[in-house]
Structures are given as structure tokens and as C-alpha cells.
Amino acid sequence: MTRERLLQTLNRSLAGRLTIVCAPAGYGKTSLLAEWGNQVGRPVAWLSLDGADNDSNRFWRCLTHALAASVDDPAAERLYLLAEGMNSVSRLTYIDALLNELALVSRPLLFIIDDYHAITSEQLHEHIAYFIQYMPDNLHLAIASRQPIPFPTMKLMISGEAAELTVSELRFTLEETELLLRDSAPCTVECLIELLDRTEGWIIGMMLVRVMLRSGQTMEHALRSFKGHERHVSDYLFQEAVASLPIELKDFLLRTSLLTNFDASYCNEVTGRDDGDVMLEQIHELNLFLLPIGERSGYFRYHRLFSEFLAETFRMEQPEEWRRTHGRASVLFARHGMLHEAIDHASFAGEYDMMEELLGRHIRDVLRRGELVTLLRWFGSFPDDYSPSHEMSLLHAFALVLTGQLEPAEHLLQRLERVLEQAHGLQSENNEDLKSGILFVRSNLVFISGDYERWLAYSTGILDELLPENPLFYNFNYNLKEPFVRRTVMGMNGVLSPTTETIAELFSGTLDSHGWDRSLINLYVKQSLAEGYYEWNRLKDSLSLLRGIEQAVASRGIPGLLIPHRLTEASIHKALGDIAQAEQVVEDALRFASGLEDKHWLIVVYAFRTRLELSIGSLSQAKDTAKHMSVTARELPIYAKEYEYLTLARLLGRQRKEKEAVRLLELLKPQARREGQLSSLVEHAVLHALFEYKVGNRNSAFTSLEEALIIGAENGYIRSFADEGAEMTELLHRYKEYAVAHGRIYYPRRGRKSSVDVLPGVTGSYLDELIAACPAPVLPQVRKGRASKEPLTRSELELLRQLRKGASNKQISAALHLSEGTVKVYLSTLYGKLGVSSRTQALIAAQERKLL
């Protein structure tokens, strides 16, 4: 039945950004929104929720997939790829990336979220509120819920950006009641008015009356049923509707009510019948709340209230059959590869051995998707008197570690260690596997908790033992998106210290000694260690470690390991001045990334090559390479593409577009702070300092530089500064003059007392070490006398005019508001374009080309 008055209201709500349909069960929320979606004239995405969606990863993955299914490529492909990388960033950063992708969708989109009352997570409520606040104009969100929306919407209501339909709008009118019952039994207007008064327009009540009338009952009998709470009334009326059914049909309803959605074959599986299609047809003819699912022919679900009533009736009246039917459903879904549903049904059935076996098959996918809340819910459903296998308990501990629940993880590990103590002296493969697994989980625990002493206390006694490798644990992939491993949890988000180095070396040495040199966890630890050595400017140590794992990394072929390995090696060659070798390594990485289905890694390598070209003065090449990154200064930057945007900021800075570069940094910085990734924060601060210094904002430059120095000094960062070349050298020199004069840096041997304004943790020796490590820029190699065809920029033409005046480097720097170091770099680039090597030759070449 079309409810035109409500559809018109919904259509008017499209002028805003949010529509809320809020009413208790049975008021037609889902049916109304489905009808609206069918006639709204724009793509519709639909997401139905249940209690399992309180897992944040599951919620946002399902939400993203629902949106992707409603749009065309390439937008859909980008959304699916975005969901794959969800685990590499914080939730708000992921939402920012999602919103950015949605803003690029060309057509207006309606997104309907049904049954939002199933969400109880406060964090999810906050994140949805954030999503709504920053939704692009091309997206309209409609939320249906049995309960009031648990986040503030008043501001949107006042501004006209939100509309709400409640019980008062959804309840049936007299005309709609008459239309619904017209073909059931003759009813007077007085009866209809009384029915409307008794039901208060409750739609499911009206539909139940319709069923009762069609079964031969009178209106008077139906009216007597409406007493008490709506749910009590509905249960009573459902009971009335089901009681008169044939036993076979009632049994069919009870058993199939345990299925969320189904077709005839699924019904046959759980009921043991072979006539599911016939039974479904009978249910449809009796109008027993059987609803088709979308456009999938032959797939159905029961109305949620009816399904809940049937399932609860089944559980109360036949508890053993209820459990056995859940068991059949578990087997059914497992056979169809729907392991999530299979595990839930096994849990209800009390088939915990089956549940554990299914968990073992499904757990790799659950970990890969990061659905840790769901995983912990499953672990929590095992009763106290059930003892999962040691491996399952280890996985439980691992999930607790990954979710930051360190204390319960520690308790679980200690319990498993007591199992080993009780088995002391008994050599068995299971005990060795358990010991190996505990070592793995404790190794992950140490990288998160920093409790190195406890790891050492446990590992010292087993370091010399020959432990078997557990493939599930020791092949866990830690990096799905980051260009460098030290930006991941395995890399401790950029934290560097002698203690972390010791732990990493000891850990890897243990695995090497027992033949686990090619296990992923070992390779990731070594890669992270190599990146740390590079940052500490221990280039030979870093290169030696990279060479040691090169063959294993290549044979693994895992992008999250191989790409960081190649980029780190290229960085070392560049730092040593071997640009040709650095370029060769980058080309190798490009060839590998070009063959990957996930093009994210190809973009990462192009971003690195852009940085390499900028560092050697090849601006024209860098501009061409940067086009592959598919990011612009005009769009809103997102942290998920931070590496590309920071590369773009560098390119803008080299083009003397410092204001645009600073804008990018300022938009990205809050996201970077939210992630707490140290190397990222240092890079932001360093770039901001350089850009501000180039435009003459010395105080702002020094403030940003101090932010970088504080983090850098605490972690021993060197290359994050040194890789910026001569511009950083000059900035550090100027800062040192300022810092010494104002007591910001303490030099203990100079006999000067420490100032209260001294920069915390930053010593004069650290600053001097940075200055000493900063290399001179590598200039572009251009053959003498061979001019480049690349046109000169406005800045380079102004530089030529200064040369014609006979200005010195110092005078040019004052006239153009540049540092002398920058003037030298610009002159070198100018000479390269003109194919000359001196000022005089440059002026002659300019006159010949009529540039002056």
C-alpha cells in the first residue's frame, strides 16, 4: 500500500542531509523507506544492522561495502580498496577518507541505515555523529530506529538540515485503515474508528487484525485483543495467528525463524523437509509477514517482530529442538562458506567443539579484517566449564593484546604458562607449539606495552630451545598500507630507543638460530630495525640488514614488506650519494608494484620517486611523476594518503608555492596528531619549518623546528632532518644561533647555566650532530653546453635579471626573500636548464635565447 503523504514528506527531506524515522517496532519504518528508495530517482545504498555490527571494523566495512554497491566504477573500486586498508589507520581517519571518496561521487546518493537501535556502542554513536557532521552535499542519510537517536541532532533540526518522522506521522489514518482491510471483511466506519482508537494507528496491529479477519474471526474478537503494551499485544496476536495453523506449517515457521534470510533450499536444510517452496507459498498466501529481500528472486525474511516472536516461542516450548535446529543451521552456513553465521548458530546450539573448529577456519579472515570485537564476543561465549584448546586460548590472548586489553591478556598468558609448568619434563609437540605461541604473543605484547623486562623474564629460559614455528602466529601480516614498517604497530609507530633495538635484535637472533629466518614476524622485525638504523644514520648497518633479508623478502612477495624494503634501500643509496643505484632500486619497486592488484602500492612508489627527483633538483621530472599520485592541492587531504600529500607539499614548496604547501600541512596536522605516529609528526614539523623559513617567517619556522627537535632528540632521529639537504643545514645553523643566544639549547661545557627556557631533551650535541649529518644537495647532472628544453619559471627569470644587475648571492637573497643556500640551489637549477656553468655563461645564453 503506497503511503503517498509520507513519501512526499520524505522527498521534501532530501533538501537537507539527514532523515530520521523513529518509532517502536511495527510502525512500517522499513517498508516505508524501501518504497521511498524504489521511487526516489537516485542510487540507494541500504544497510541493515544487528547486534554483531557493534564491532567497529565490521560496522564500517559493511557500511562502506553498502555504499560501494550503489555507485559505479571507479568510485566503487576506490571504496572497496579503502575498506581493505581500514586496519592501517584510526577510525576517524578512516571516516575522513570515506567522506572524501563519497564527495567525488558524481550523482546524488540516498543512504538508508535500518535498525540503528541495534547499535549500543557509544564510540560508534560518536563516529556516526562525526560522519553526519562532515557528510558531502551529494549524500543524504536516512536512519530508522526503534529508539531515539543517541547523538545530538538539534542543531541540524534547527538549521533545516534534518527531518524526523515519528509515531504521530507513521500511524495509520482512517483512510489507510479502510484501504488495508477492504478485502478482508466488511467493516462499518464505526468499527474502523474504534479499531483505529484501540490500536492508535499501530500498523502491525492492523495487519494482525487483517490476518484474524481472513481466518474467520470477528472484528469484535479482534478489538478485545488490544489491551496492554504493544509488544504484549503483538505476541498475543501472533499467538492467535499461529495457533490456528496446521501443525506442519507452524513447525516450519518456528524452525525457519532462526534464519535471518532464506530461500526454499535453506528452509529444507533446517527443517529436514523437501517442500520448502510449497510451504513458503502457503505462508505468503496467508499474509504471515513474509517479506521478499531486494531484487533477489526467491529470497525472503520474516518481519522482525514476527521472527522474534517465533524464535522465542520455539526456544521456550522446544528448547532441545531449538538447539538442534541451530546446529543444523550452523552446518548449513559452514557448507556455504558463511562462517560468521555458522559460528553464531553453533554458539546458540551449545556445540562448542564445532564452534571452536569453525573459529579455527575463520580466524585468519577475522584478524585480517580487524573484527576483533566480534572475535572477543565469540571467545566470551564459551562457558566457564568449557576449555578451549591452547591454540584457541593463545588466539584469545592475541586478540586482547591487539585491542589494548593488556591485563586480561597477561592473565591468560600466565594461565597458559602454568599449563607448561605442570607439564614440565614432558616433551610433546603440543607443548612446544604452546611455548612457541606464548613467545609470539608476548613478543607482540612487548611492542605495545613496553614491558621489556617481562618478555626477557619469559624468553630467557627458552631462547636456546628448539621451538616449532606456528604458521598462524609467525606468518601474521602486520602491514597492509604503510610505506614504511616503522609507521605500524610492529614498528612501534616510530618510537626508537636502544632498548627497542636490543629487544628486536635478541628476538630476531632467536628466530634465526632456530631456522625461522623467513617467518613474517622475523622479517618485519628486521625490516623495522633496518629502518630504525637508517633513521639513526647508521647506513652501513641498515644496508647490511636489508641485504641479509633481501632474498627472503623477495620470495615472500608481500607488498607491505617488499615495498618498505626497497624504499629503505633506495634511501640509503641516495644518502650515500649514489643516485643511479637509488633510481635502479626504485625502478625495481615500480615493476613489482605494477603487477599488484592493489594499486595503492604503485602510488606509494611513485610518491617516493617524486621525492627522489625533487632531492636531486629534477623538478620537471618530479612534476610528471607526481601526476601518478592522483592528489591535488585543491582537495581536502586525508591521512590515509598522507605520504602522497606530504610529497605534494614538497613539490609545491619547490615550486615556490609555500602558502599552498602550508595549507596542506595545516589540514593534515590534526589528523597526524590524532594518529600519534612520531615520524609523521616530525615530517610535518620539519616541512612546516622549512616552508615558513623560505617565506621569511623565522619565528614560526623556529617554533615548528622545535616541535620536530623535541621528538627527534627523544628518539635519536637524524635522517628526518638530514634528508632535507642544504635548506635544512641553513635552517639548523640559523636556529642554533638563535637558540644559544636565547638559552633554548644547553651546552654544558660552555660554562653557561641551563635556562628555564631550555628546550626539553634537546642538547647542543644533538643539534650539532644533525648539522654535521646534513649533506649538500645533489645537483642535476647536465652535459656542459647542452641546454634543457624546459622553459624557465618566473622566479628563474627574476634570478636572471638579478644576475644582469651584477647582484651577489647575498643581495639576491635579500631582494627575493630567500636564504643564500636556496639561491645557490636555484642558480644550479638555472645553470642546468641553460646548459652553462657560470653567471657570465648564463647571461650570454639568456641573450641568445632572448630571455632578457
N, C-alpha and C positions, 0 to 999 in steps of 0.2 A: 504494500500500500504506500503510495507516494505521499509524503508529508510536505506539500508544497510550501506551506508557511514557514516551516523550519529551514527548508533548503534555501529559501530567499534570505533568511537571516544569516545562514552560513555563507552565502555568496557575498553578502554585504561585509562580512567579517574579513574577507580577503583584502580589504583596503588596509588592514593592519598587519601585524606579524604573528599574532597568537590567538587561537580559539580554544576555549576550554569548555568541554561538555562534562558536567559533573552531576551525577545523580546516583542513588543506590542501584543495586542490581535490578534488572528487569524493566528499565525505562527506555530501552531501544537505542542506547547510545551507539553500539557497534553497527546496528542495521542502518541507522541514520547516516553515520559517517561513510559507510560503504556505498550507500545510494548517492551521497554527495560526491564521493570520489568518482563514481561512474559517469556523472554528468557535468563535472566541474570544468572540463575543457582544457586541462593541463596535466602533465605527468603527475602521478600519485605514487608516493612511497608509503608503505604500510609496515608498521612494526607492532606485533602483539607481544605483550610481556607476561612473564610468570615469575615465580619466586626465584628461580635459578638465575634470572637476569640481574640479581643484586651483586653478582660478580662483575666488577667494573670492566674488566677486559672483555668479558662475554657481552655485556651491555653495549659497549661502544663498537665492538666488532659487528654485532648483529645490526646495530643502527647504521653503521657505515655500509654494510652489505645491502641493507634495505634501500638506502639512498642510491647506491651504485646500480641496483637492478632497475631503477626508474629513469635513468638517464642514458644517453647514447655515448659511445666511444668518441673521443678519447677520454672524456670525463669519467666514465665508468671504470676504465682501466686504471686511471690515476687513483680513484677511490679504493679499488681493491688492493693496489700496491701500497697505498697509505695504511690500510688496515694490517697488512703483513708486517709493517715496521712499527707497530704500536708499542712493542715492548722496549724500544730503544729510547723513548722519551717519557717525560712525566705526562700525567693525564691532561692537564691544562694546555701543555704544549701540543699534545695530540689534537685537542679540540681546536686550537688556533689553526693548525694545519688543515683540519677538516673544513673549518669555516672558510679558509682561503680557497680551497678547492671548490667548495659549493658556490662561492662568489663568481667563479669562472664559468659556471653552467649558463648556457645562453638563454634557456627558456624558464619561465616561472614554474615553480615546483611546489606541490602540496605534500606535506609530510604528516602522516597521521600516526600517532602513538596511542595504542589501545591498552586498556587495563593498567594504567600507570599506578593504580593503588597497590599493585604487586611489589612496587619498589619501596623498600623500607630503609635503605642505606642513606644516611644523612649526607655522606660525601657525594653520592650520585645526585641527590637533590641539588646540592650546591653546584655541581658541574653542569647539570641541565639548566639551572638558572643562568650560569655563565654563558652557555651555548645560546640561550634565548637572547640574552643581552646583546650579543655581538653577531646575531644571525644576519646574513646579507639580505638585501631588499628582495631578491628573487625567490626567497624561501618563505613559505607560510607554514607554521606548525599548528597542528590541532592535537590536543591531548584529551583523551577520555579517561575518566576515573570515577570510581565509586565514592571516593573521599575527596575533600577539598585539597587542592594542590598545595603541597607543603613548602612552597617557597613564595616570596613576595611577588605579587603581580599588580599591586595597586597603582604603581607608577605608570605601568603600561595601560591600565584601565582608564586612568585619568587623561592620559595623552591620546586616547582613542586607538592605541596600538593593539589592544586586546579586547576580545568579546567573550562573553560567557553565557552558555545555556545551562540552566539548572532544572530542577524538578518542575518548577512552575511553568516553564516553556515546554518541557518534554511530555508532560502528562497529556493523555488523550482528551480531546474536546468531544462534545456531544456528537458532532458530525462524524468525527473519526470513529467513535464507538459504534455508531449506527452502520457505518460502512464496513467495519470489521465483522459485525455479527449478522449482516444482511442475509448471508446464505446459510446460516446455522439453524435458526428457529425464528418464528415470528415474535417480535418484541414490541410492546407498546412504548410510546415516548416516555410514559411514566416509569416503566421498568428500566429503560435506558438511563433515565435521570437518576433513579435510585442506585443503579449499578455504578454509575459514574461517581455518585456520592460515596458509596461504600468503598470503592477501590481507589478513590481520589485520583482517577486517571492513570493508575498503575498498569502499564502495558502488559506485562507478563501475566498479571491477574486477569486482564481482559482475554488474553489468548487462552488461558486455562479455562475460563468460562466457556469460551468457544468450543474447546475440546469436550467439556462436560455436556454442553447442549447437543453436540453432534453424536454423543454416545447415548442420548435419550433422556438425560436428566433434565429437570425443570429449572427455569430461571429462579424460582423461589428457593430451591435447594442450593443453587449456586450462591445466591445472595447471603444465605445463612453461613457460608464458609468464611466470610470476610470479617474476622474478629482477631484482634491482636496484632503483633509485629509482622511486617511484610514477609520476613524470612519464614516465620512460623506459618503464616498463611500459605506461602508458596509451597512449603514442604507438605502441608496438609493437602493442598490442591494437587500437587504432583502425586501424592499417595492415592488420592481419589482417581486420578487419571490412569495410573499404572495398575491399580488394584483390579480393575475390570478386564485387563488384558489377558489373553491366553498365556498359560504358564510358559510356553516355549518363547514367546515374544518378550515376556518380562525378563526371563533369564538371559536372553540375548542382549537386552538393554543393560542389564546390570553388569554383565561381563565386558561389553564393549565400552561402557562408560569410563573404564580405566585408560582408554586410549585418547590421546589429545586430538588426533585426527586419524582418519582411516578410510580405507576402501573395502570392498567386499572381501578381498583376499585376506586382509589383515583381520577382519572380523571372523573369518573362518578359522584362522590360526588360533585365536584366543578362546573361541567357543567350542572348537572341535567339530564344527558343522561344515557342510559343503554348499549351503544355500544362502550365504550372506547377502547376495544380491536381491533375493526374494524378500528376505527379512527387512532389508533397508527400504525396499519399495513399499512394504506394508507400513513401516514407521512413517514414511513420507506421506502416504495416503491418509494416515491418522493425524497428521499435523503435530507430531510429537517432537517438535523443536529440533528437527534435523536440518542443519544448515550446510549448503554447499560451500566449498573452500575455493575462493577466487575463480580462476578460469580452468582449474584442473578438473577435467571431467571424471566423475565417479568418486571424488574425494569429499569427505564430509567431516563435520564435527557436530556435537550436541551443543545447544545453548548452555553457556557456562553454569547457570543456576541449576538447570536440569541435570547436567553432568555431575555437579557437586552433590546434588540430592541422591542420584542413583548410586554413585560411588560410596557415599556414606551409608546408604541403606544396605548395600552389598556387604560392606565391612562389618556392620552391626549384626546383620541377620545370618551371614555365612562367612565368618572370619577365616576359616581354613580354605574355603573355595576362593575367597578374595586374595589370599596369599598365593595359592596355586595359580590363579589367573595372572597375577603379576609376574610369576615365574615364567609362564608361557609367553607373556609379552616381552620379557627380558630376552628370552631365546629368539623370539621373532625379530626384535630390533637388532640384536647382535648379528644375526644372519644377514641382515640388510646393511650392515656396516654402521648402524646408528648407535654407536657405543655409549654416547651420553645418555640417551633414553634407556638403553639396556641396563646401565648401571643403576639408574634411579629405580627401575622396576625391580631389579634384583634386591635392592635395599628394602623396598616395601615388602618383598616376598620373604625377607629374612634369609635369603640364600647368600650368605656372606662369603662362602667359598667361591661361588660363581661371581659374586661382586668383585672379589679380590682378583680373580682370573681376568675379568673384563678390564679392571683397572690396570693390570699389567700390560694389556694390549693397547690401551688407550692413553696411557700416561705420557708417552712421548709427545703426542699431539697436544695434549692439555698443557704441558710445560712449554712447548713451542709457542702456543697461543697466549701463554701467560695467564691462563684462567685459574689462578692459584686459590681464589676464594672458593670456587667450585670444588677444586681438589681437596681443600681442607674440610669442606662440608661433607664430602664423601668419607674422608678419613674419620670425621666426627660421628658418622652414622654407624660405625662398628660398635656393638655393645661392649660393655666393660668385660664381660666374660668371654669375649672372642679375642683370640691372639693372632693378629696378622703375622705374616712371615717377617723375618728380619729385614729382608729387602724392602718390603712394603713399609715397615716402620722407619727405615732409613729414608725412603722417599717422603714420608710424612715429615721427618726432621728437616729434610732438604727444602720442602715447601715452606715450612715455618721459618727457615733461615732466609729464604728469598722474600718473604713478606715482612721481615724485620722482627719476627716474634722470637727473639733470641733466647729468652729464658725458658719457655716450653721446649724449644729445640734442644737446649742444653740438658734439660731433664730427660728427654727422650734418648739422647745420645748416652747419657750416664747409665740409663737402664740397659741399653744395648751393651755397653761396656761391662756391666755386671754379668750379663749373659756370657761374655767371653771369659771373664774371671772364673765363673763357675765351671766353664769347660776347659780350664787351664790344663795343659798337658795332653788334651785330646786333639789330635790332628785330623781335621776334616776339611773338605773343600768348602762346605758351608761356612765354617768358622773363619777360614781365610778370606772368603768373599765378604763376610761381615766386617772383618778387620779392615779390609781394603775400602769398603764403603764408608766406614766411620772416618777413616783418614780423609776421604774425599769431602764429606760433609763438613768435617772440622776445618779443612783447608778453605772451603768457601766461607765458613763462619769467621775465620780469622781475617779475611779480606773485608768483611762487613763490620765486625765488632772491634777489630784492632787488638783482640786479646791474644797476643803472640805467645805469652807465657803458657797459657793453657794448651795451645796447639803443640808447643815444644814438649810440654809435660806428657802429652799423649803420644806424640810421634817418636820421641827419643827411644822408647822401648821397642819400637817395631821398625825403625828405619833400616836396620840391617837384615830384616826378614824378607824372604821372597814371597811377595803377595801377588795373587792373580789380579788381572785387570777386569773390573766390572764394566762391560761395554756401555751400559745405560748411563753410569755416572761419568766415566772417564772420556766419553765422547760427546758430552753436552756442549752445544754451540752457544758461546757467550756473546757473539757479536753479529747482529743482523743488519746494522745500518751504518755504524760509525767508521769514519776514515782511518781512525787510529784506535787501537785496543785500549790505550790508557784513558780513553774517554768513556770506558764502560765500567761496570761494577768490578769486573776482573782486574781492570787497571786502576781500581780504587778512585775512579773519577779524577785522575790527575794528581793524587797525593803521592809524593815521593819522599823517601827518607832512607837512611842507612838500614833501619830495622826492616822495612819492607823489602829492601834489596836482599838482606840476609835470609829472610823467610823464603823469598822467591828462589834464590839460589839453592838453598837447602832442599826445598820442595822438589825443584826440577832435578837436582842431583839424585835425590832418592828415586824418582821415577826412572831416570836414565839408567841407574845402576840395576834396576830390575827389568829392563827391557821395554819400558813404557815410553820410550822417547818419542814415539809417533802418536801418542794419545792426545786428543784435542786439548784437554786441560793443561797438559805439559807444554804443548806448542803455544797455547795462548799465554801462559805464564812467561815463557821465554820471549815471546813477541813483545809483551808488555814490558819486560825487563830491558829488552833492546831499545825500545822507545824511551825508557827512562834513562838509559845510558846516553842516548843521543841528546836528550834534554839537558843532561849534566855536562855535555860537551866531551864525553868520553867516546869519541868517534870510533877509535880502533876497537874498543870493547864491544860497541854496538854492532859494528860491521862483522866482527868475528862471530858474535852470537847469531846474527842473521844468516851468515854463511853456513853455520852449523845446522840450522833447521831448514835451509832452503829446499832441499830435496823432499823432505817430509811435507813441508807446506805445499809444494807444487803437486805432490802426489795426492794430497787430500783434496785440493781444488775447491776449498771453501772460501767464498769471496770475503767473508768477514775476517779471515786470517791472511789470505794471499794478498789482497789489495793493501792492507796496512803494511805488510812485509815489504812489498815493492816500493811503496811510497817512502817508507823509512829509509830504505837503501838509497833511493834517489836523493833524499835529503842529505844523506851523508856525503855522497859524491859531490853534490852542489856545495856543501860546506867546505869540502876539501879542494874546491876549485875545478873539479873535473866535470865540466858542464856536459861534454859529449857523452860521458858514461851515464850521467843523470838522465839525459834525454833518452838514451837507449833503454834504460830501465823503465821509464815512463811509457815508452812505446810498447814494451813487453806487457805492461799492465793494461794498456789500451786494447791490445789484441785479445787478452784474456777476458776483459770486461765486455768487449763487443760480442762475445759469444754467449753471454748470460741472458737469461730471460728477464731478470730484474735489471732494468736499465739504470737504476739508481747508482750502481757501482761505476758504470761508464761515466755518468755525470760527475761523480767524485773524482775520477782520474782526470777528466778534462779540467776540473777546477784546480787540481794540483798543477797540471801543466800550465794553466794560465798564470799561476803564482810563480812558477819557474821562469816563464818567459818575461814576466814583469821584473823579476830579480836580476835578469841579465840585460835589461833595457830594451827588449824586443816588444815595444808597445803595440805595434801594428799586428804582430802575430798573436799577442795576448788578447787583443780585441776580437780577432777572428775565433780564437779558441773559446773565448768566454761565451760566444753565442750558443755553444752546445749546452750550457748550464741551464738555459731556459728560465732565467730570473732577470728581473729588471728593477731599476730604482724607483719606478712608479708604483709598484705593488706593495702591499703590506707584507713585510718579511716575516717568516715563521721559523721557529727554532729547528724544526725538522730538516730545514735546508740551510742551517746556519753556516756550514762550511762553504756553500756556494755564495751566500750573501756576503760573508766576510771577504771572500775572493773578489766579489763585485765591488765592495767598498775599497779594496786595494786598487782595483782598476780605475775607479773614479778618482781616487786620490792622485794616481799617476797622471791622470788627465787634467789635473788642477780643478777638479770638481769636488773640493773638500767639503763644501756645505752639504751636497747630496750624500757624500760618504758618511758624514757625521750624523745626518738624519737617519740613515740605515742603522748605524750603531745604536743610536738612542732608542729606536723602535725595537731593536733586538735585545738590548741590555736587560730590561726587566725579565724577559724570558730566560736569558742566560743565568741571571741571579736565582731564578726560581729552580733551575736545574742544579745549581751548585757545582757545576763542572769547572774545576780550577783552571785547567789550561785554556778553557773557553773564556773565563773571566779575565785572565791575563792577556789574551789576544785582544779582547775588546778594549781593555785599558791601554794597551800599547798602541793600537791603531788610533784610538781617540787622541792620545798624547801627540802622536806624530802629525795627525791632521791639524790639530789645534796649533801646534808649533809652526807649521808651514804657513798658516794664515796670520801669524803674529800674536795669537792668544797664549802668551807664555805661561801665565798663572794657571789657566785651565789645563794646559799641557802638563805642567808640573804636578797638578793635582791628580790627573789620570795616571801619570807615570808612577806616582807614589802608591796608588792602588795596586798597580802591577808589581812594584818592588816589594811590597809587604808580602804578597802571596809568593812571589818568586823567591825571596830570601828564605821563607819558611820551608820551601820545598827544594831549594837549590837549583831553580830554573836558570838556565844560561841561554840555550838556543832560542827560546821565545823572544829574547831581546836581540841576540847576535844575528839572527837570520834577517833582521830588518836592515842590515847593511850600514852604509855611511850616514844615512839620515839619523839612525839610532845612535851612532857614535857621537855625532854632534849634539844631539839632544841630551845624552848622558853627560857629556862634558859641561854643557851649559847648566844642567841640573846640579852637577857636583859643585860648581862654583856657587850657585845659589844655596845649596844645602849646607855647605861648610860655613858660609857666611851667616846663615840664619840658624845654625845649630840643629839642623834636621838630621844630619848624619854624624855619628860618633866615631872619631879616630882616637883610640886610647893612647897611642904612642905620641900624640902631638901635644900632650900635656894640657889639653883643654877638657874641662869638666863636661860631663853629659848634661844636655839641656833638657828641660821638661818638655820641649817641643820635638825632641828627637823622634824619628820615625821608628815605630816598634819593630824590632827584629832585623832592621836593615843596617848593616855595618859598613864602614868605609871600605873595608877589604872586599866585601861582596860587590859594592859598586865598582871598585877598581877591576875586579875580575870580569865584570860584564863589559867594561870599556875595553879591556885587553882582548876579549873574545870577539868583539865586533869586527868583522872583516871589511876590507874595502870592497866596493861594488865591482862585480864582474862586468866589464863593458862589452858591448856587442862587437863582434869581430867583423869588420867590413874591409874589404880589399882597398888598398890605397888607390885613389884616383877613380874609383868606381862608385858613382853616386846612386843612392836609392831612389826609386821612382815614387816613394811615399811623399805626399805633399807635406809642407811644413804647417804646423799649427800656428794659431795667433800668438801664442806665447813664444814660440821659436822665432817668429818674425820680429817680435818685440826685442828678443835677445839679439838678433842681427842688427837692429837699429842701435842698440846699446854698444855693440862692438864697433859700429861705424863712428860712434862718438868717441871711441877710444877709452871707454869706461873699464875700470879694473873689476875683478870679481867682487871686491868689497862694495864698489859703487853700484854694480849691477844688483847685488843682493839688497842694497838699501832702496834702490829705485823700484824693484819688483817685489819687495817684501818677502824675499826668500833668504834662506841661510846660504852661506858661501858653499857649504857642501852640496846643497841642492843645485846651486848654479853650476858647479863642476859637473854634476851628473847631467844636467840639461845641455851643457856645452858638448859633452861627449856624445850625447844622442844627436845633437845638431850636426856635429862633425861627421858622424856615421851616415846621416841622411845625405849630406853634401859630398861624401867621399873624400874628405880632406882630413888634415891632422893638425891644423893651426888656425889662429884667428885670421891671419893675413890670407891664407888659402880660402877660408870660409867667405871672406868679403869678396874675393875675386870670383869665387864660384857663384855667389849671390848676384853679382853684377852680370855675370854671363847668362844667368837664368832669369835676369830682370826681376829679381825679387825685391830689390830696393829702388 
